[in-house]
Amino acid sequence: MESFDVNQKMQRVTVTGYVDSEEVLKAVRGTGKNADNWPFVPYNLVAFPYDKGAYDIKAPSGFVRSTPDAAGDPKSPEMKLMRLFDDENPDACSIM
């Protein structure tokens, strides 16, 4: 563990470094407090932040749920355009 920060106003403890989250939760729960992992990440770290699985109305401003498998609708125009120029698409447009 490198450092930790206790924010009593938000009732949040931020731990920085390589630690086991279960050990931290066990230590906090040992004090008689209720503790859970923070389920939200900044929206710019998620590929599709407004996907049904990622967007949460209870999240603070600028945060969404951490869902690594959140994906957009494959039939949406945005996804079709992304796939058109994808390197993994054998029929993609290429200029030589």
MOPAC internal coordinates of N, CA, C and O (Angstrom, degrees):
PM7 1SCF
backbone

  N    0.0000 0     0.00 0     0.00 0    0    0    0
  C    1.4495 1     0.00 0     0.00 0    1    0    0
  C    1.5202 1   107.99 1     0.00 0    2    1    0
  O    1.2310 1   121.13 1   -49.25 1    3    2    1
  N    1.3244 1   115.45 1   130.75 1    3    2    1
  C    1.4539 1   120.54 1   179.20 1    5    3    2
  C    1.5219 1   111.92 1   -89.54 1    6    5    3
  O    1.2310 1   120.85 1   133.10 1    7    6    5
  N    1.3423 1   115.98 1   -46.90 1    7    6    5
  C    1.4650 1   119.08 1  -179.22 1    9    7    6
  C    1.5306 1   109.07 1  -160.73 1   10    9    7
  O    1.2310 1   121.78 1   -10.54 1   11   10    9
  N    1.3239 1   114.21 1   169.46 1   11   10    9
  C    1.4570 1   119.55 1   174.07 1   13   11   10
  C    1.5168 1   108.11 1  -146.48 1   14   13   11
  O    1.2310 1   121.23 1   -25.28 1   15   14   13
  N    1.3354 1   115.26 1   154.72 1   15   14   13
  C    1.4564 1   121.71 1  -178.78 1   17   15   14
  C    1.5219 1   107.55 1  -135.94 1   18   17   15
  O    1.2310 1   120.79 1   -50.79 1   19   18   17
  N    1.3295 1   116.09 1   129.21 1   19   18   17
  C    1.4653 1   121.61 1   179.00 1   21   19   18
  C    1.5203 1   108.10 1  -107.33 1   22   21   19
  O    1.2310 1   120.57 1   -59.81 1   23   22   21
  N    1.3267 1   116.52 1   120.19 1   23   22   21
  C    1.4549 1   122.39 1   177.25 1   25   23   22
  C    1.5235 1   107.16 1  -112.91 1   26   25   23
  O    1.2310 1   120.34 1   -80.02 1   27   26   25
  N    1.3298 1   116.95 1    99.98 1   27   26   25
  C    1.4649 1   120.86 1  -175.99 1   29   27   26
  C    1.5153 1   111.86 1   -70.75 1   30   29   27
  O    1.2310 1   120.17 1   149.47 1   31   30   29
  N    1.3326 1   117.29 1   -30.53 1   31   30   29
  C    1.4605 1   119.99 1  -179.40 1   33   31   30
  C    1.5295 1   110.78 1   -64.11 1   34   33   31
  O    1.2310 1   120.23 1   136.72 1   35   34   33
  N    1.3332 1   117.17 1   -43.28 1   35   34   33
  C    1.4690 1   120.98 1   178.75 1   37   35   34
  C    1.5189 1   112.01 1   -90.46 1   38   37   35
  O    1.2310 1   119.92 1   175.78 1   39   38   37
  N    1.3201 1   117.76 1    -4.22 1   39   38   37
  C    1.4620 1   124.27 1  -177.06 1   41   39   38
  C    1.5296 1   109.83 1    55.13 1   42   41   39
  O    1.2310 1   121.70 1  -127.39 1   43   42   41
  N    1.3553 1   114.36 1    52.61 1   43   42   41
  C    1.4571 1   120.08 1  -177.07 1   45   43   42
  C    1.5213 1   109.94 1  -135.73 1   46   45   43
  O    1.2310 1   121.17 1   -40.56 1   47   46   45
  N    1.3319 1   115.37 1   139.44 1   47   46   45
  C    1.4577 1   122.98 1   172.91 1   49   47   46
  C    1.5198 1   106.87 1  -114.99 1   50   49   47
  O    1.2310 1   120.41 1   -55.78 1   51   50   49
  N    1.3378 1   116.82 1   124.22 1   51   50   49
  C    1.4544 1   121.61 1   178.45 1   53   51   50
  C    1.5162 1   108.36 1  -106.85 1   54   53   51
  O    1.2310 1   120.57 1   -58.70 1   55   54   53
  N    1.3311 1   116.51 1   121.30 1   55   54   53
  C    1.4571 1   122.25 1   179.70 1   57   55   54
  C    1.5215 1   107.90 1  -109.85 1   58   57   55
  O    1.2310 1   120.38 1   -52.69 1   59   58   57
  N    1.3356 1   116.87 1   127.31 1   59   58   57
  C    1.4505 1   122.47 1   179.91 1   61   59   58
  C    1.5110 1   109.66 1  -111.39 1   62   61   59
  O    1.2310 1   120.58 1   -47.59 1   63   62   61
  N    1.3209 1   116.50 1   132.41 1   63   62   61
  C    1.4593 1   121.10 1   178.87 1   65   63   62
  C    1.5116 1   110.70 1   126.53 1   66   65   63
  O    1.2310 1   120.82 1     5.59 1   67   66   65
  N    1.3157 1   116.05 1  -174.41 1   67   66   65
  C    1.4570 1   122.06 1  -179.69 1   69   67   66
  C    1.5243 1   109.05 1   -93.35 1   70   69   67
  O    1.2310 1   121.07 1   -78.18 1   71   70   69
  N    1.3356 1   115.57 1   101.82 1   71   70   69
  C    1.4584 1   121.74 1   178.84 1   73   71   70
  C    1.5160 1   108.63 1  -137.70 1   74   73   71
  O    1.2310 1   120.82 1   -23.11 1   75   74   73
  N    1.2983 1   116.04 1   156.89 1   75   74   73
  C    1.4554 1   120.99 1   175.00 1   77   75   74
  C    1.5237 1   107.94 1   -82.13 1   78   77   75
  O    1.2310 1   120.61 1   -58.03 1   79   78   77
  N    1.3330 1   116.45 1   121.97 1   79   78   77
  C    1.4644 1   119.60 1  -176.32 1   81   79   78
  C    1.5246 1   111.72 1   -62.89 1   82   81   79
  O    1.2310 1   120.17 1   148.16 1   83   82   81
  N    1.3252 1   117.27 1   -31.84 1   83   82   81
  C    1.4631 1   119.80 1   179.54 1   85   83   82
  C    1.5314 1   111.02 1   -66.73 1   86   85   83
  O    1.2310 1   119.85 1   144.13 1   87   86   85
  N    1.3274 1   117.90 1   -35.87 1   87   86   85
  C    1.4668 1   120.57 1   177.62 1   89   87   86
  C    1.5249 1   111.02 1   -66.38 1   90   89   87
  O    1.2310 1   120.57 1   139.80 1   91   90   89
  N    1.3234 1   116.51 1   -40.20 1   91   90   89
  C    1.4674 1   120.11 1   178.59 1   93   91   90
  C    1.5166 1   109.75 1   -65.15 1   94   93   91
  O    1.2310 1   120.38 1   134.40 1   95   94   93
  N    1.3513 1   116.88 1   -45.60 1   95   94   93
  C    1.4689 1   119.80 1   179.22 1   97   95   94
  C    1.5238 1   111.47 1   -62.10 1   98   97   95
  O    1.2310 1   120.38 1   140.84 1   99   98   97
  N    1.3319 1   116.89 1   -39.16 1   99   98   97
  C    1.4617 1   120.84 1   179.11 1  101   99   98
  C    1.5255 1   110.86 1   -63.99 1  102  101   99
  O    1.2310 1   120.40 1   139.00 1  103  102  101
  N    1.3408 1   116.84 1   -41.00 1  103  102  101
  C    1.4679 1   120.78 1   179.36 1  105  103  102
  C    1.5267 1   111.16 1   -65.27 1  106  105  103
  O    1.2310 1   120.56 1   138.09 1  107  106  105
  N    1.3363 1   116.53 1   -41.91 1  107  106  105
  C    1.4655 1   120.00 1  -179.77 1  109  107  106
  C    1.5237 1   110.27 1   -69.03 1  110  109  107
  O    1.2310 1   120.36 1   137.81 1  111  110  109
  N    1.3143 1   116.92 1   -42.19 1  111  110  109
  C    1.4719 1   119.90 1   179.12 1  113  111  110
  C    1.5242 1   111.55 1   -66.13 1  114  113  111
  O    1.2310 1   120.32 1   153.92 1  115  114  113
  N    1.3263 1   117.00 1   -26.08 1  115  114  113
  C    1.4583 1   121.28 1   177.19 1  117  115  114
  C    1.5165 1   112.94 1   -65.25 1  118  117  115
  O    1.2310 1   120.31 1   159.70 1  119  118  117
  N    1.3465 1   117.02 1   -20.30 1  119  118  117
  C    1.4632 1   120.93 1   177.74 1  121  119  118
  C    1.5237 1   111.86 1   -84.21 1  122  121  119
  O    1.2310 1   120.62 1   175.47 1  123  122  121
  N    1.3535 1   116.43 1    -4.53 1  123  122  121
  C    1.4545 1   119.44 1  -179.32 1  125  123  122
  C    1.5170 1   113.38 1    96.50 1  126  125  123
  O    1.2310 1   120.04 1  -178.59 1  127  126  125
  N    1.3290 1   117.53 1     1.41 1  127  126  125
  C    1.4626 1   121.87 1   179.62 1  129  127  126
  C    1.5177 1   109.77 1   -93.73 1  130  129  127
  O    1.2310 1   120.75 1   -26.78 1  131  130  129
  N    1.3320 1   116.17 1   153.22 1  131  130  129
  C    1.4557 1   121.63 1   175.02 1  133  131  130
  C    1.5261 1   107.82 1   -84.47 1  134  133  131
  O    1.2310 1   119.71 1   -44.40 1  135  134  133
  N    1.3286 1   118.15 1   135.60 1  135  134  133
  C    1.4595 1   121.47 1  -177.81 1  137  135  134
  C    1.5155 1   111.15 1  -140.85 1  138  137  135
  O    1.2310 1   120.94 1   -38.50 1  139  138  137
  N    1.3282 1   115.81 1   141.50 1  139  138  137
  C    1.4606 1   123.72 1   175.46 1  141  139  138
  C    1.5213 1   107.92 1  -142.42 1  142  141  139
  O    1.2310 1   120.94 1   -21.69 1  143  142  141
  N    1.3403 1   115.81 1   158.31 1  143  142  141
  C    1.4493 1   119.71 1   173.62 1  145  143  142
  C    1.5173 1   109.38 1   -69.29 1  146  145  143
  O    1.2310 1   120.20 1   -33.28 1  147  146  145
  N    1.3314 1   117.23 1   146.72 1  147  146  145
  C    1.4607 1   123.08 1   178.59 1  149  147  146
  C    1.5270 1   107.35 1   -72.12 1  150  149  147
  O    1.2310 1   119.83 1   -64.53 1  151  150  149
  N    1.3333 1   117.93 1   115.47 1  151  150  149
  C    1.4691 1   119.51 1  -174.17 1  153  151  150
  C    1.5260 1   114.13 1   -84.03 1  154  153  151
  O    1.2310 1   119.56 1  -179.13 1  155  154  153
  N    1.3365 1   118.44 1     0.87 1  155  154  153
  C    1.4542 1   120.73 1  -173.35 1  157  155  154
  C    1.5255 1   111.84 1  -109.84 1  158  157  155
  O    1.2310 1   121.19 1   -31.30 1  159  158  157
  N    1.3258 1   115.34 1   148.70 1  159  158  157
  C    1.4671 1   122.78 1   175.37 1  161  159  158
  C    1.5253 1   107.22 1  -130.90 1  162  161  159
  O    1.2310 1   119.66 1   -20.02 1  163  162  161
  N    1.3437 1   118.26 1   159.98 1  163  162  161
  C    1.4675 1   119.23 1   175.52 1  165  163  162
  C    1.5303 1   110.91 1   -58.29 1  166  165  163
  O    1.2310 1   120.74 1   -40.18 1  167  166  165
  N    1.3212 1   116.20 1   139.82 1  167  166  165
  C    1.4673 1   119.98 1  -173.54 1  169  167  166
  C    1.5188 1   113.16 1   -62.33 1  170  169  167
  O    1.2310 1   119.43 1   155.89 1  171  170  169
  N    1.3220 1   118.70 1   -24.11 1  171  170  169
  C    1.4591 1   119.79 1  -178.86 1  173  171  170
  C    1.5268 1   112.80 1   -76.78 1  174  173  171
  O    1.2310 1   119.32 1   174.87 1  175  174  173
  N    1.3275 1   118.90 1    -5.13 1  175  174  173
  C    1.4593 1   121.86 1   176.97 1  177  175  174
  C    1.5212 1   112.87 1   -94.23 1  178  177  175
  O    1.2310 1   120.35 1   177.15 1  179  178  177
  N    1.3315 1   116.94 1    -2.85 1  179  178  177
  C    1.4618 1   121.74 1  -178.94 1  181  179  178
  C    1.5199 1   108.02 1  -110.51 1  182  181  179
  O    1.2310 1   120.34 1   -44.18 1  183  182  181
  N    1.3464 1   116.95 1   135.82 1  183  182  181
  C    1.4638 1   121.12 1  -176.65 1  185  183  182
  C    1.5274 1   112.01 1   -60.92 1  186  185  183
  O    1.2310 1   119.90 1   137.01 1  187  186  185
  N    1.3229 1   117.79 1   -42.99 1  187  186  185
  C    1.4595 1   122.13 1  -179.13 1  189  187  186
  C    1.5254 1   108.52 1  -128.25 1  190  189  187
  O    1.2310 1   119.75 1   -96.68 1  191  190  189
  N    1.3525 1   118.09 1    83.32 1  191  190  189
  C    1.4672 1   120.34 1  -173.00 1  193  191  190
  C    1.5198 1   114.99 1   -67.59 1  194  193  191
  O    1.2310 1   119.12 1   161.72 1  195  194  193
  N    1.3195 1   119.29 1   -18.28 1  195  194  193
  C    1.4585 1   119.98 1  -178.15 1  197  195  194
  C    1.5213 1   111.67 1  -106.95 1  198  197  195
  O    1.2310 1   121.06 1  -161.98 1  199  198  197
  N    1.3183 1   115.58 1    18.02 1  199  198  197
  C    1.4599 1   120.91 1   173.74 1  201  199  198
  C    1.5182 1   108.62 1   -68.23 1  202  201  199
  O    1.2310 1   120.88 1   -25.22 1  203  202  201
  N    1.3148 1   115.93 1   154.78 1  203  202  201
  C    1.4633 1   121.24 1  -177.72 1  205  203  202
  C    1.5309 1   112.12 1   -56.02 1  206  205  203
  O    1.2310 1   119.51 1   144.83 1  207  206  205
  N    1.3159 1   118.54 1   -35.17 1  207  206  205
  C    1.4542 1   120.86 1  -178.65 1  209  207  206
  C    1.5163 1   113.99 1   -79.74 1  210  209  207
  O    1.2310 1   120.24 1   155.95 1  211  210  209
  N    1.3366 1   117.14 1   -24.05 1  211  210  209
  C    1.4583 1   120.10 1  -175.28 1  213  211  210
  C    1.5226 1   112.56 1   -95.72 1  214  213  211
  O    1.2310 1   119.82 1   139.40 1  215  214  213
  N    1.3159 1   117.94 1   -40.60 1  215  214  213
  C    1.4608 1   120.95 1  -175.04 1  217  215  214
  C    1.5217 1   110.21 1   -71.78 1  218  217  215
  O    1.2310 1   120.90 1   -48.13 1  219  218  217
  N    1.3254 1   115.88 1   131.87 1  219  218  217
  C    1.4600 1   121.78 1   178.33 1  221  219  218
  C    1.5174 1   107.83 1  -137.81 1  222  221  219
  O    1.2310 1   120.52 1   -57.59 1  223  222  221
  N    1.3155 1   116.62 1   122.41 1  223  222  221
  C    1.4607 1   121.08 1  -177.57 1  225  223  222
  C    1.5343 1   111.72 1   -65.33 1  226  225  223
  O    1.2310 1   120.02 1   158.18 1  227  226  225
  N    1.3286 1   117.56 1   -21.82 1  227  226  225
  C    1.4598 1   121.23 1  -179.81 1  229  227  226
  C    1.5258 1   112.99 1   -82.20 1  230  229  227
  O    1.2310 1   120.39 1   170.16 1  231  230  229
  N    1.3219 1   116.86 1    -9.84 1  231  230  229
  C    1.4641 1   120.54 1  -177.76 1  233  231  230
  C    1.5258 1   110.29 1   -71.44 1  234  233  231
  O    1.2310 1   119.88 1   -32.63 1  235  234  233
  N    1.3275 1   117.83 1   147.37 1  235  234  233
  C    1.4552 1   120.21 1   175.34 1  237  235  234
  C    1.5320 1   110.81 1   -64.59 1  238  237  235
  O    1.2310 1   120.54 1   -16.30 1  239  238  237
  N    1.2910 1   116.58 1   163.70 1  239  238  237
  C    1.4582 1   121.63 1  -179.14 1  241  239  238
  C    1.5293 1   110.49 1   -58.39 1  242  241  239
  O    1.2310 1   120.78 1   -49.54 1  243  242  241
  N    1.3257 1   116.12 1   130.46 1  243  242  241
  C    1.4593 1   121.36 1   178.65 1  245  243  242
  C    1.5156 1   114.42 1    87.41 1  246  245  243
  O    1.2310 1   119.60 1  -176.23 1  247  246  245
  N    1.3308 1   118.36 1     3.77 1  247  246  245
  C    1.4601 1   121.99 1  -178.43 1  249  247  246
  C    1.5344 1   110.46 1  -122.92 1  250  249  247
  O    1.2310 1   120.79 1   -30.91 1  251  250  249
  N    1.3254 1   116.10 1   149.09 1  251  250  249
  C    1.4627 1   123.24 1   173.80 1  253  251  250
  C    1.5240 1   107.58 1  -135.56 1  254  253  251
  O    1.2310 1   120.46 1    -9.60 1  255  254  253
  N    1.3207 1   116.73 1   170.40 1  255  254  253
  C    1.4583 1   120.31 1   177.31 1  257  255  254
  C    1.5183 1   110.10 1   -69.98 1  258  257  255
  O    1.2310 1   120.88 1   -33.80 1  259  258  257
  N    1.3057 1   115.91 1   146.20 1  259  258  257
  C    1.4525 1   121.24 1   178.49 1  261  259  258
  C    1.5187 1   109.35 1   -78.90 1  262  261  259
  O    1.2310 1   120.15 1   -78.83 1  263  262  261
  N    1.3236 1   117.31 1   101.17 1  263  262  261
  C    1.4572 1   122.55 1   179.95 1  265  263  262
  C    1.5228 1   108.76 1  -130.22 1  266  265  263
  O    1.2310 1   120.09 1   -84.45 1  267  266  265
  N    1.3186 1   117.43 1    95.55 1  267  266  265
  C    1.4634 1   118.69 1  -177.32 1  269  267  266
  C    1.5208 1   113.61 1   -66.69 1  270  269  267
  O    1.2310 1   119.68 1   159.01 1  271  270  269
  N    1.3259 1   118.22 1   -20.99 1  271  270  269
  C    1.4559 1   120.01 1  -178.63 1  273  271  270
  C    1.5206 1   112.55 1   -96.39 1  274  273  271
  O    1.2310 1   119.67 1  -170.25 1  275  274  273
  N    1.3332 1   118.24 1     9.75 1  275  274  273
  C    1.4573 1   120.08 1   178.91 1  277  275  274
  C    1.5253 1   108.76 1   -67.32 1  278  277  275
  O    1.2310 1   120.94 1   -52.54 1  279  278  277
  N    1.3001 1   115.82 1   127.46 1  279  278  277
  C    1.4601 1   120.68 1  -179.36 1  281  279  278
  C    1.5181 1   109.54 1  -135.90 1  282  281  279
  O    1.2310 1   121.26 1   -26.46 1  283  282  281
  N    1.2900 1   115.20 1   153.54 1  283  282  281
  C    1.4490 1   120.42 1   178.97 1  285  283  282
  C    1.5198 1   111.07 1   -78.37 1  286  285  283
  O    1.2310 1   121.33 1    -8.63 1  287  286  285
  N    1.3107 1   115.05 1   171.37 1  287  286  285
  C    1.4557 1   121.35 1   178.29 1  289  287  286
  C    1.5271 1   108.82 1   -69.91 1  290  289  287
  O    1.2310 1   119.20 1   -58.43 1  291  290  289
  N    1.3333 1   119.13 1   121.57 1  291  290  289
  C    1.4650 1   120.16 1  -176.59 1  293  291  290
  C    1.5263 1   113.42 1   -64.34 1  294  293  291
  O    1.2310 1   119.79 1   162.01 1  295  294  293
  N    1.3340 1   118.00 1   -17.99 1  295  294  293
  C    1.4612 1   120.72 1   179.37 1  297  295  294
  C    1.5241 1   112.96 1   -92.12 1  298  297  295
  O    1.2310 1   120.00 1   177.86 1  299  298  297
  N    1.3330 1   117.61 1    -2.14 1  299  298  297
  C    1.4566 1   120.05 1  -179.13 1  301  299  298
  C    1.5286 1   110.06 1   -71.81 1  302  301  299
  O    1.2310 1   119.73 1   -27.85 1  303  302  301
  N    1.3286 1   118.12 1   152.15 1  303  302  301
  C    1.4680 1   120.57 1  -179.66 1  305  303  302
  C    1.5312 1   112.96 1   -59.84 1  306  305  303
  O    1.2310 1   120.43 1   144.81 1  307  306  305
  N    1.3353 1   116.79 1   -35.19 1  307  306  305
  C    1.4590 1   119.75 1  -179.94 1  309  307  306
  C    1.5253 1   111.32 1   -63.84 1  310  309  307
  O    1.2310 1   120.80 1   135.89 1  311  310  309
  N    1.3239 1   116.08 1   -44.11 1  311  310  309
  C    1.4582 1   119.84 1  -179.44 1  313  311  310
  C    1.5330 1   110.95 1   -67.83 1  314  313  311
  O    1.2310 1   119.82 1   143.68 1  315  314  313
  N    1.3288 1   117.95 1   -36.32 1  315  314  313
  C    1.4590 1   120.64 1   177.34 1  317  315  314
  C    1.5271 1   110.66 1   -63.48 1  318  317  315
  O    1.2310 1   120.12 1   138.38 1  319  318  317
  N    1.3267 1   117.37 1   -41.62 1  319  318  317
  C    1.4630 1   120.38 1   178.30 1  321  319  318
  C    1.5256 1   111.26 1   -67.46 1  322  321  319
  O    1.2310 1   120.26 1   140.42 1  323  322  321
  N    1.3322 1   117.12 1   -39.58 1  323  322  321
  C    1.4595 1   119.53 1   178.22 1  325  323  322
  C    1.5214 1   110.64 1   -63.81 1  326  325  323
  O    1.2310 1   120.36 1   140.26 1  327  326  325
  N    1.3152 1   116.92 1   -39.74 1  327  326  325
  C    1.4625 1   121.38 1  -178.84 1  329  327  326
  C    1.5353 1   111.21 1   -70.91 1  330  329  327
  O    1.2310 1   120.26 1   151.08 1  331  330  329
  N    1.3384 1   117.11 1   -28.92 1  331  330  329
  C    1.4533 1   121.59 1  -179.22 1  333  331  330
  C    1.5237 1   111.94 1   -60.40 1  334  333  331
  O    1.2310 1   120.11 1   143.00 1  335  334  333
  N    1.3277 1   117.40 1   -37.00 1  335  334  333
  C    1.4611 1   121.98 1  -177.89 1  337  335  334
  C    1.5286 1   112.65 1  -109.08 1  338  337  335
  O    1.2310 1   120.30 1  -160.88 1  339  338  337
  N    1.3132 1   117.04 1    19.12 1  339  338  337
  C    1.4617 1   122.27 1  -179.21 1  341  339  338
  C    1.5278 1   110.40 1   -75.07 1  342  341  339
  O    1.2310 1   120.58 1   -41.61 1  343  342  341
  N    1.3290 1   116.49 1   138.39 1  343  342  341
  C    1.4725 1   121.14 1   179.12 1  345  343  342
  C    1.5107 1   112.12 1   -66.64 1  346  345  343
  O    1.2310 1   119.64 1   155.40 1  347  346  345
  N    1.3085 1   118.29 1   -24.60 1  347  346  345
  C    1.4568 1   121.63 1  -178.17 1  349  347  346
  C    1.5288 1   112.46 1   -87.13 1  350  349  347
  O    1.2310 1   120.12 1   175.30 1  351  350  349
  N    1.3093 1   117.37 1    -4.70 1  351  350  349
  C    1.4689 1   122.15 1   179.24 1  353  351  350
  C    1.5292 1   108.13 1   -88.30 1  354  353  351
  O    1.2310 1   119.27 1   -65.37 1  355  354  353
  N    1.3518 1   118.99 1   114.63 1  355  354  353
  C    1.4612 1   119.86 1  -178.54 1  357  355  354
  C    1.5226 1   113.28 1   -66.88 1  358  357  355
  O    1.2310 1   120.10 1   159.27 1  359  358  357
  N    1.3378 1   117.42 1   -20.73 1  359  358  357
  C    1.4570 1   120.71 1   179.15 1  361  359  358
  C    1.5249 1   112.26 1   -98.11 1  362  361  359
  O    1.2310 1   120.40 1  -166.38 1  363  362  361
  N    1.3222 1   116.84 1    13.62 1  363  362  361
  C    1.4650 1   120.31 1  -177.81 1  365  363  362
  C    1.5143 1   111.19 1   -68.44 1  366  365  363
  O    1.2310 1   121.49 1   -22.67 1  367  366  365
  N    1.2877 1   114.76 1   157.33 1  367  366  365
  C    1.4578 1   121.46 1   178.13 1  369  367  366
  C    1.5276 1   108.90 1   -69.48 1  370  369  367
  O    1.2310 1   121.13 1   -47.30 1  371  370  369
  N    1.3238 1   115.45 1   132.70 1  371  370  369
  C    1.4651 1   118.80 1   176.58 1  373  371  370
  C    1.5199 1   108.78 1  -141.07 1  374  373  371
  O    1.2310 1   121.66 1   -33.08 1  375  374  373
  N    1.3085 1   114.42 1   146.92 1  375  374  373
  C    1.4733 1   121.08 1  -179.90 1  377  375  374
  C    1.5017 1   106.94 1  -117.02 1  378  377  375
  O    1.2310 1   120.84 1   -52.25 1  379  378  377
  N    1.3132 1   115.99 1   127.75 1  379  378  377
  C    1.4649 1   120.02 1   179.77 1  381  379  378
  C    1.4979 1   110.57 1  -120.49 1  382  381  379
  O    1.2310 1   120.10 1   180.00 1  383  382  381

